[in-house]
Amino acid sequence: MSGFWKSFRNFFRQIDAKLLFVALFASTFGMVLITSATQSMGSGSFIKVQLVATLAGVFLYLILSWLDLDSASSWWKYVYIANLLLICSLIFFGTGAEETGNRAWIRFGSVGIQPAELGKVLFIVAFAGHISSLDDRLDSPFTVILLGIHALIPIALIYFISSDLGSALVYVIIFIVMMFCAGIKLRWFVGAGIALGAASPLIWKFFLRNDQKMRVLVVFNPELDPLGRGYHAIQSKIAIGSGQLFGRGLGQGTQTQLGYLPAKQTDFIFSVAGEELGFIGCIAIIVILAIIIARCISITMRSSSFSSYLICAGVSAMLIAQTIENIGMCTGLMPVIGLTLPLFSYGGSSVLAVYMALGLISSARMRAVPSRLSN
């Protein structure tokens, strides 16, 4: 028994406690904002879900910290199939909001699960394992096409089954970053960029719905549809601008508390912070997320194996993509495509996915190459 407790204590000394602490601080900050955003809606139920998801996320963080990433990635085929089955479950059980056209959730009463969110972590592990299995022939045309198909299948399923453009975009960015980190030659990226540019008119005409096209157009001119697709961006910018330097105070934001700001506890939690905590509150959120991302990148560079390096790179790409896109759509610089702000937005699936991803980072750190700069 004494040996067990010794191993248990050693495990907790080895996990990335600093990363976990910053993540918990971000979650707590997020719950304060969610409480303020939903006080007119009865914030108790929202906080209960967020708190349970955070506690479950911490548990998964600890479990995954113990995971050997090399062993996990060697099972990539099974992880990949599990992810596809999870996404395809939306065909039979998927529900969503009529106003967005998404069928991205599976609901059990009042509790919803978003398969694409949890699938991001599975995608990263499976893709890292697939790349690692092809290490000696990575730059051959057959290999590049094979890896492209690997990524295209879940991305296409997410888009065509659930119409979740936001999640699909994150998968694309994860794919690009992991391919680049794997050492795929630049010519493949240039060629893909040219092909995408040439196909973009066809994509615009045949693959994007009218409402999705409008989401892009209103970035340049929100007044094209001020009461429809431009409404979110307009109200968000009003909320952030009215907060000025120090904000109106928690619970005092006009846009937030009077219901003018849509999706205020989820996609636009950053706007709530801007209105009620001002520029200072927004900067605080950016700094916290930057610390988490910087930690992930630092561990990526010290990973002890190729597969763990790729997994860490994928996690870093996921966090960067969601952070930039969410803040961009809140400030009117990017299309509103329904992405949460990691750890701050309300959403159990999003919280679980982020803690799981950070658990993979912690696992890589436990086995990382020693560095004089490590801490």
Secondary structure, 3 states (H helix, E strand, C coil): CHHHHHHHHHHHHHCCHHHHHHHHHHHHHHHHHHHHHCHHHCHHHHHHHHHHHHHHHHHHHHHHHCCCHHHHHHCHHHHHHHHHHHHHHHHHHEECCCCCCCCCEEEECCEEECHHHHHHHHHHHHHHHHHHHCHHHCCCHHHHHHHHHHHHHHHHHHHHHHCCHHHHHHHHHHHHHHHHHHCCCHHHHHHHHHHHHHHHHHHHHHHCCHHHHHHHHHHHCHHHCCCCCCHHHHHHHHHHHHHCCCCCCCCCCHHHHCCCCCCCCCCCHHHHHHHHHHHHHHHHHHHHHHHHHHHHHHHHHCCCCHHHHHHHHHHHHHHHHHHHHHHHHHCCCCCCCCCCCCCCCCCHHHHHHHHHHHHHHHHHHHCCCCCCCCC
